[in-house]
Amino acid sequence: MKYPNIDAERSRNGLSLDELSSILGVTRKTLYNWMNKGRIPTAALEKMAQVFDCSIDYLLGRKQMN
């Protein structure tokens, strides 16, 4: 996966891909494609940052989580 921090946060929060995709309002396949192709919409990144209580930069691997 292009974004290991997203997968790590998903696991830390005990969410399956199905559960995270449901939170985001998309199918599991859509979420999988976003993460593998590197084209996650801004609205989805904002929602994930809110759910995981972290920054978008951290989710994208641009900086470490404090």
C-alpha positions as CSV (number, residue, x, y, z in Angstrom):
1,M,0.0,0.0,0.0
2,K,1.1,3.5,-0.7
3,Y,0.0,4.8,2.7
4,P,1.1,2.5,5.5
5,N,0.1,5.1,8.1
6,I,-3.5,4.9,7.1
7,D,-3.4,1.1,7.3
8,A,-1.6,1.3,10.7
9,E,-4.2,3.7,12.1
10,R,-7.0,1.6,10.8
11,S,-5.5,-1.4,12.6
12,R,-4.8,0.5,15.8
13,N,-8.4,1.6,15.9
14,G,-9.6,-2.0,15.3
15,L,-11.3,-1.1,12.0
16,S,-11.5,-3.5,9.0
17,L,-11.4,-2.1,5.5
18,D,-15.1,-2.7,5.3
19,E,-15.7,-0.7,8.4
20,L,-13.5,2.2,7.3
21,S,-15.1,2.3,3.9
22,S,-18.5,2.4,5.5
23,I,-17.4,5.4,7.7
24,L,-16.2,7.1,4.5
25,G,-19.4,6.2,2.6
26,V,-17.7,4.3,-0.1
27,T,-17.2,0.7,-1.1
28,R,-14.3,-1.4,0.1
29,K,-13.1,-1.6,-3.5
30,T,-13.1,2.2,-3.8
31,L,-11.1,2.6,-0.6
32,Y,-8.6,-0.1,-1.7
33,N,-8.2,1.6,-5.1
34,W,-7.7,5.0,-3.5
35,M,-5.0,3.7,-1.3
36,N,-3.2,1.7,-4.0
37,K,-3.3,4.3,-6.7
38,G,-2.6,7.3,-4.4
39,R,-5.7,9.2,-5.3
40,I,-7.5,9.8,-2.1
41,P,-10.0,12.7,-2.3
42,T,-9.4,15.5,0.1
43,A,-12.8,15.0,1.8
44,A,-11.9,11.4,2.5
45,L,-8.5,12.4,3.9
46,E,-10.2,15.0,6.1
47,K,-12.6,12.4,7.4
48,M,-9.9,9.9,8.1
49,A,-7.8,12.5,10.0
50,Q,-10.9,13.2,12.1
51,V,-11.6,9.6,12.8
52,F,-8.0,8.8,13.6
53,D,-7.4,12.1,15.4
54,C,-4.2,12.9,13.5
55,S,-3.1,15.1,10.6
56,I,-3.5,14.5,6.9
57,D,0.3,15.0,6.6
58,Y,0.8,12.1,9.0
59,L,-1.7,9.9,7.1
60,L,0.2,10.6,3.9
61,G,3.5,9.9,5.5
62,R,4.8,13.5,5.2
63,K,5.6,13.7,9.0
64,Q,5.7,11.6,12.1
65,M,2.8,11.6,14.6
66,N,3.6,13.3,17.9
